[in-house]
Amino acid sequence: MTDTRPVALVTGAARRIGASIARTLHASGYDLALHCRRSRAELDDLAKEFDLQRPGSVLVLQADLTSVEMLPDLVDAALERFGRLDALINNASAFEATPVGSVTPAQWDELFASNARAPFFLAQAAAPALAQAGGCIINLVDIYAERPLARHPVYCMAKAALVMMTRALALDLAPQVRVNAIAPGAILWPESGKTTLEQQALLARVPLARAGSPQDVASAALWLLRDAPYVTGEIVHIDGGRSLGI
């Protein structure tokens, strides 16, 4: 609807951290192309909220990111609607346990497709428009890309690939496009649940001795987009100091 306000494409934007990032960017003047896979009703509600605040400021996109042929269409739709693209936020992710001895090729493909392949091919499709805008890519990675989580080797490997992709693209897309990542710690507990004892044990290893909030991640994303023009190739840990390894 406009070619003057900055535009961000956010994957996995309907819920949790993705929705918080979307709210923060929208409140800061961004128009948004918001993606979901299954949570269409929740994303529609979020889009209505934004449209009431600033009519015409949001585009809803639904796609299975494991279908690589659909990825350029998301970028094209954002450009057709808004005429520009300033930021790509690769937030969508799949997470499941894959204990060694029971891993299937389907699990491998699903975890690598959502956590590594889709972010890469979205970045490749978005790169020309981002270069024109002097834009930025932010990848949501994980502390477990560097410190493995038991019973989740495939997820950890996929997130490690995303960390390397962040650094490699920061080099290859410079100087026009900056590429960074955010590695959240204990922000939201997995939807599969952790017991109170498990939560307490994890927080005991966090120097700040508490969980963070999705807003902590969203604020870091806004800082990387708006206030950090000389930062690229970095992994920003939003984990209360947990990555210090105590």
Backbone hydrogen bonds, N-H to C=O, Kabsch-Sander energy under -0.5 kcal/mol:
donor,donor_aa,acceptor,acceptor_aa,energy
8,A,31,D,-2.3
9,L,87,A,-2.5
10,V,8,A,-0.6
10,V,33,A,-2.4
11,T,89,I,-2.3
13,A,35,H,-2.8
18,G,15,R,-0.9
19,A,15,R,-1.4
20,S,16,R,-1.7
21,I,17,I,-2.5
22,A,18,G,-2.3
23,R,19,A,-2.5
24,T,20,S,-2.2
25,L,21,I,-2.6
26,H,22,A,-2.6
27,A,23,R,-2.4
28,S,24,T,-1.0
29,G,26,H,-1.7
30,Y,25,L,-2.4
31,D,6,P,-2.8
32,L,57,S,-2.7
33,A,8,A,-2.7
34,L,32,L,-0.6
34,L,59,L,-3.1
35,H,10,V,-2.7
36,C,61,L,-1.9
40,R,38,R,-1.8
43,L,39,S,-2.1
44,D,40,R,-2.8
45,D,41,A,-1.9
46,L,42,E,-2.0
47,A,43,L,-2.6
48,K,44,D,-2.3
49,E,45,D,-2.0
50,F,46,L,-2.1
51,D,47,A,-2.8
52,L,48,K,-2.0
53,Q,49,E,-1.2
54,R,50,F,-2.6
57,S,54,R,-1.4
59,L,32,L,-2.5
61,L,34,L,-3.0
63,A,36,C,-2.2
65,L,63,A,-0.8
67,S,64,D,-2.1
68,V,66,T,-1.2
70,M,67,S,-2.1
71,L,68,V,-1.1
74,L,70,M,-1.0
74,L,71,L,-0.9
75,V,71,L,-1.2
76,D,72,P,-2.7
77,A,73,D,-2.5
78,A,74,L,-1.9
79,L,75,V,-2.3
80,E,76,D,-2.6
81,R,77,A,-2.1
82,F,78,A,-2.7
83,G,79,L,-2.0
86,D,7,V,-2.6
87,A,7,V,-1.5
88,L,136,C,-1.9
89,I,9,L,-3.2
90,N,88,L,-0.7
90,N,138,I,-2.6
91,N,89,I,-1.5
98,T,151,R,-2.7
102,S,99,P,-2.2
108,W,104,T,-2.2
109,D,105,P,-2.8
110,E,106,A,-2.5
111,L,107,Q,-2.6
112,F,108,W,-2.5
113,A,109,D,-2.5
114,S,110,E,-2.1
115,N,111,L,-1.9
116,A,112,F,-1.9
117,R,112,F,-2.9
118,A,113,A,-2.8
120,F,116,A,-1.8
121,F,117,R,-2.5
122,L,118,A,-2.5
123,A,119,P,-2.2
124,Q,120,F,-2.6
125,A,121,F,-2.0
126,A,122,L,-2.4
127,A,123,A,-1.7
130,L,126,A,-2.6
131,A,127,A,-2.8
132,Q,128,P,-1.9
133,A,129,A,-1.7
134,G,130,L,-1.0
134,G,131,A,-0.5
135,G,130,L,-3.2
136,C,86,D,-2.0
137,I,178,R,-2.5
138,I,88,L,-2.7
139,N,180,N,-2.2
140,L,90,N,-2.4
141,V,139,N,-0.8
141,V,182,I,-2.8
143,I,184,P,-1.1
145,A,142,D,-1.8
146,E,143,I,-1.5
147,R,143,I,-1.8
152,H,149,L,-1.8
156,C,152,H,-2.3
157,M,153,P,-2.4
158,A,154,V,-2.4
159,K,155,Y,-2.4
160,A,156,C,-2.1
161,A,157,M,-2.0
162,L,158,A,-1.6
163,V,159,K,-1.9
164,M,160,A,-2.1
165,M,161,A,-2.5
166,T,162,L,-2.2
167,R,163,V,-1.8
168,A,164,M,-2.9
169,L,165,M,-2.9
170,A,166,T,-1.8
171,L,167,R,-1.4
172,D,168,A,-2.6
173,L,169,L,-2.9
176,Q,173,L,-0.6
177,V,173,L,-2.0
178,R,135,G,-2.0
180,N,137,I,-2.5
181,A,234,E,-2.6
182,I,139,N,-2.5
183,A,236,V,-2.8
185,G,238,I,-2.3
187,I,185,G,-1.7
193,G,190,P,-2.1
199,Q,195,T,-2.5
200,Q,196,T,-2.4
201,A,197,L,-2.4
202,L,198,E,-2.1
203,L,199,Q,-2.5
204,A,200,Q,-1.5
205,R,202,L,-1.8
206,V,203,L,-1.6
208,L,240,G,-1.8
209,A,206,V,-2.2
212,G,186,A,-3.1
216,D,213,S,-1.2
217,V,213,S,-1.0
218,A,214,P,-2.5
219,S,215,Q,-2.8
220,A,216,D,-1.5
221,A,217,V,-2.3
222,L,218,A,-2.4
223,W,219,S,-2.2
224,L,220,A,-2.5
225,L,221,A,-2.1
226,R,222,L,-3.0
227,D,222,L,-0.5
227,D,223,W,-1.9
228,A,223,W,-0.5
231,V,228,A,-1.7
232,T,230,Y,-0.5
233,G,179,V,-3.4
236,V,181,A,-3.0
236,V,234,E,-0.6
237,H,235,I,-0.7
238,I,183,A,-1.9
238,I,236,V,-0.6
239,D,237,H,-0.7
242,R,239,D,-1.6
244,L,241,G,-2.0
245,G,242,R,-2.0
